[in-house]
Amino acid sequence: MATTLEDILTSHRTGRAVVMGTLNVTPDSFSDGGQYFDPAAAVGGALKMLAEGADIIDIGAESTRPGSDRVSAAEQIRRIEPVLPEVARLDVTVSIDTTLTEVAAFALDAGADIINDVSAGRDDPGILALAARRHAPLILMHMLGQPKTMQEDPHYEDVVAEVRDFLAERLAAAEAAGVPPERCIVDPGIGFGKRLEHNLALLAGVGQLASLGTPVLVGPSRKRFIGELTGQDSPADRVPASVAACLAAYDRGATIFRVHDVGPTRQALRVYQAVRDGRS
Ligand code: HH2
């Protein structure tokens, strides 16, 4: 049976591990750019992720890799239009990875269930009211600066405390707009304005974010810090290390994992849970 929104939104209490497969309908994403730009390939990719055990398919039409330029709402909609309704017909929860209200509204109308906003409602504040009106769960992510410049010189005194304070403030902003914390998920934004040591501190400190009372999502998959730790230059060669990062975060309280490699992540989580619980 498919994982429900309720299962996802209570995962921090139940300990259920939720796998979100990344489907970038873009020509230029850092790890899978172009792979799913063709609509048929994108739907095929979603089917494969579903067969491998994805609970959520996260569809995005704008790369937010360091240095990237913005993509207009009209172009994002043009990219997701032939893909999202097809994926929404499958037995899987769909999230839309966008910071723009117009794109999120289109996606919800086309069958998306969750809004994944990497700007946490700062780019286009109307997205918070949209989530409230449509009772759509909302992912609030931390980012320092903007994708264009975020990796130029990120600096924190205490990265975990600062990210936690930011997320608490964005949870309050969402609640003021009508989205209660019970419908929010927080995310430290691995790689978004962070150096290697910041990413490691946040993965190690996810327990402090979990104390905000919502599920914590992490997206370490194939990112640059994994390459820095392992010496693997090509994102496609960073799969085992990405899985390890998810397990380490799960161990510390994160329950939702945004990944490019659903099968390996699901297998590893299954074994980890079986050993931890002493049963399959
Ligand atoms: N990372 C990316 C995009 N969206 N959303 C959340 N909530 N958390 C993340 O860590 C996150 C995200 C970047 O990865 P990807 O989509 O693969 O690359 P690109 O931005 O180049 O499309």
Residues whose N, C-alpha, C, O or C-beta is under 5 A from the ligand:
A	BS01	HH2	N24 D28 S29 F30 E62 S63 T64 R65 N116 V118 I139 M141 D187 G189 I190 G219
